[in-house]
């Protein structure tokens, strides 16, 4: 029994180490976890293009804006109809849609903008932030949508601490299940 628990503890520790170093997919660059991601999928379901921001980048620039550099991706009719995610206290969290940047319209998002509407673009659709995946296909060029392309905005990708807690929880469940089996 002790050997089994030691093995579970070792596996849990390895999961934690992997989460902290980015091996579990939770970190980018110098260990800063990815916060939000905007992804476009091809008709086959594979990733066509993706943009993201890390927690460190959010802290460095509270009025950040992250955008795809191809202006042909957008549905120009959706300019002015961005989706704003609201925190429980009503403050803006994330905004995604079409932004006017550097003289052009681009698929974009601004992350954790508690204090302002970034670059003057305001949300039209207001949703509570649910830390999940939201459909963003309506912002794609209609020709791309007709060909089967889709888009999604993922708010608050799980950070390494969350993965750590998940690893501990799974380890504990395995130990309890084993104990009750005997």
C-alpha positions as CSV (number, residue, x, y, z in Angstrom):
1,X,0.0,0.0,0.0
2,X,2.8,2.4,0.9
3,X,4.5,1.7,-2.4
4,X,1.3,2.4,-4.3
5,X,0.8,5.7,-2.5
6,X,4.4,6.7,-3.2
7,X,3.9,5.9,-6.9
8,X,0.8,8.1,-7.0
9,X,2.6,10.9,-5.2
10,X,5.5,10.6,-7.7
11,X,3.1,10.8,-10.7
12,X,1.3,13.8,-9.2
13,X,4.6,15.5,-8.7
14,X,5.7,14.9,-12.3
15,X,2.3,16.3,-13.5
16,X,3.0,19.4,-11.4
17,X,6.5,19.8,-12.8
18,X,5.2,19.4,-16.3
19,X,2.5,22.0,-15.7
20,X,5.0,24.5,-14.3
21,X,7.5,24.2,-17.1
22,X,4.9,24.3,-19.9
23,X,5.2,20.6,-20.8
24,X,1.5,20.3,-20.0
25,X,0.6,23.0,-22.5
26,X,-0.1,25.6,-19.9
27,X,2.9,28.0,-20.5
28,X,4.4,30.0,-23.3
29,X,7.8,31.7,-23.6
30,X,9.5,32.2,-20.3
31,X,7.0,30.4,-18.2
32,X,4.2,32.9,-18.5
33,X,0.9,31.1,-18.9
34,X,-1.4,31.8,-21.9
35,X,-4.4,33.8,-20.8
36,X,-6.7,34.1,-23.9
37,X,-6.6,32.7,-27.4
38,X,-8.5,33.5,-30.7
39,X,-8.3,30.5,-33.1
40,X,-9.5,30.0,-36.7
41,X,-10.2,26.5,-37.9
42,X,-10.1,25.2,-41.5
43,X,-13.0,23.2,-42.9
44,X,-11.2,20.0,-41.8
45,X,-11.1,21.2,-38.2
46,X,-7.3,21.8,-38.1
47,X,-6.0,25.1,-36.8
48,X,-5.7,27.6,-39.7
49,X,-4.3,30.4,-37.5
50,X,-4.2,31.4,-33.9
51,X,-3.3,34.4,-31.7
52,X,-2.9,34.5,-28.0
53,X,-1.7,36.6,-25.1
54,X,0.1,35.6,-21.9
55,X,-0.5,36.8,-18.4
56,X,2.7,38.8,-18.4
57,X,1.7,40.6,-21.6
58,X,-1.6,41.6,-20.1
59,X,0.1,43.0,-17.1
60,X,2.6,44.9,-19.2
61,X,-0.1,46.6,-21.3
62,X,-3.5,46.9,-19.8
63,X,-4.9,48.4,-23.0
64,X,-3.5,45.5,-25.1
65,X,-4.9,44.5,-28.5
66,X,-4.0,41.3,-30.2
67,X,-5.0,40.8,-33.9
68,X,-4.6,38.7,-36.9
69,X,-2.5,40.5,-39.6
70,X,-4.6,39.3,-42.5
71,X,-7.4,41.8,-43.1
72,X,-9.1,39.4,-45.6
73,X,-10.3,37.2,-42.7
74,X,-13.0,39.7,-41.4
75,X,-16.7,40.1,-42.1
76,X,-16.8,43.9,-42.4
77,X,-20.5,44.0,-41.6
78,X,-19.6,42.9,-38.1
79,X,-17.5,46.1,-37.3
80,X,-19.0,47.6,-34.2
81,X,-20.5,44.4,-32.9
82,X,-17.8,43.1,-30.7
83,X,-18.5,40.7,-27.9
84,X,-17.6,41.9,-24.4
85,X,-17.1,39.5,-21.5
86,X,-18.1,40.9,-18.1
87,X,-16.7,40.1,-14.7
88,X,-19.2,39.5,-11.9
89,X,-18.8,43.1,-10.7
90,X,-19.7,44.4,-14.2
91,X,-16.2,45.4,-15.3
92,X,-15.0,44.6,-18.8
93,X,-12.9,41.5,-18.9
94,X,-12.2,40.6,-22.5
95,X,-13.5,42.0,-25.8
96,X,-13.3,40.2,-29.1
97,X,-14.5,40.8,-32.7
98,X,-13.3,43.2,-35.4
99,X,-11.1,46.1,-34.5
100,X,-9.9,49.1,-36.5
101,X,-6.1,49.0,-36.1
102,X,-3.4,50.9,-38.0
103,X,-5.9,51.9,-40.8
104,X,-7.5,48.5,-41.3
105,X,-10.1,46.1,-40.0
106,X,-8.8,43.0,-38.3
107,X,-10.1,40.0,-36.2
108,X,-8.9,40.9,-32.8
109,X,-9.3,40.8,-29.0
110,X,-8.3,42.8,-26.0
111,X,-7.7,40.9,-22.8
112,X,-8.5,41.9,-19.2
113,X,-9.4,45.5,-20.0
114,X,-10.9,46.3,-16.6
115,X,-10.4,50.1,-16.9
116,X,-11.3,51.0,-20.5
117,X,-12.6,50.1,-23.9
118,X,-9.4,49.5,-25.8
119,X,-8.7,51.6,-28.9
120,X,-12.3,52.9,-28.8
121,X,-14.1,49.7,-29.8
122,X,-16.9,48.7,-27.6
123,X,-18.8,45.5,-27.2
124,X,-22.3,45.0,-28.6
125,X,-22.9,41.6,-27.2
126,X,-22.4,41.4,-23.5
127,X,-21.8,38.0,-21.8
128,X,-20.7,37.0,-18.4
129,X,-17.1,35.7,-18.4
130,X,-17.4,32.0,-18.1
131,X,-13.7,31.0,-18.6
132,X,-14.5,28.9,-21.6
133,X,-14.8,28.7,-25.4
134,X,-17.1,31.1,-27.3
135,X,-18.0,30.9,-30.9
136,X,-16.5,33.7,-32.9
137,X,-17.4,32.5,-36.4
138,X,-19.8,35.5,-37.0
139,X,-16.7,37.7,-37.3
140,X,-15.1,35.7,-40.1
141,X,-15.4,36.7,-43.8
142,X,-18.7,35.2,-45.1
143,X,-16.8,33.4,-48.0
144,X,-14.6,31.6,-45.4
145,X,-17.7,30.7,-43.4
146,X,-19.4,29.4,-46.5
147,X,-16.3,27.2,-47.1
148,X,-16.6,25.7,-43.7
149,X,-14.1,27.8,-41.6
150,X,-15.0,28.5,-38.0
151,X,-13.5,30.6,-35.2
152,X,-13.5,30.5,-31.4
153,X,-12.3,32.7,-28.6
154,X,-11.1,31.0,-25.5
155,X,-11.1,33.0,-22.4
156,X,-8.6,32.3,-19.6
157,X,-6.8,29.2,-20.7
158,X,-6.1,27.1,-17.5
159,X,-2.9,28.2,-15.9
160,X,-0.3,25.8,-14.4
161,X,-1.8,26.3,-10.9
162,X,-5.1,25.0,-12.1
163,X,-3.4,22.0,-13.7
164,X,-1.6,21.4,-10.4
165,X,-4.8,21.3,-8.5
166,X,-6.4,19.0,-11.0
167,X,-3.3,16.7,-10.7
168,X,-3.7,16.6,-6.9
169,X,-7.4,15.9,-7.2
170,X,-7.0,13.0,-9.6
171,X,-4.2,11.6,-7.5
172,X,-6.4,11.7,-4.3
173,X,-9.4,10.1,-6.2
174,X,-7.2,7.3,-7.4
175,X,-6.0,6.7,-3.8
176,X,-9.5,6.7,-2.3
177,X,-10.8,4.4,-5.0
178,X,-7.9,2.0,-4.4
179,X,-8.6,2.0,-0.6
180,X,-12.3,1.3,-1.0
181,X,-11.6,-1.5,-3.5
182,X,-9.7,-3.5,-0.8
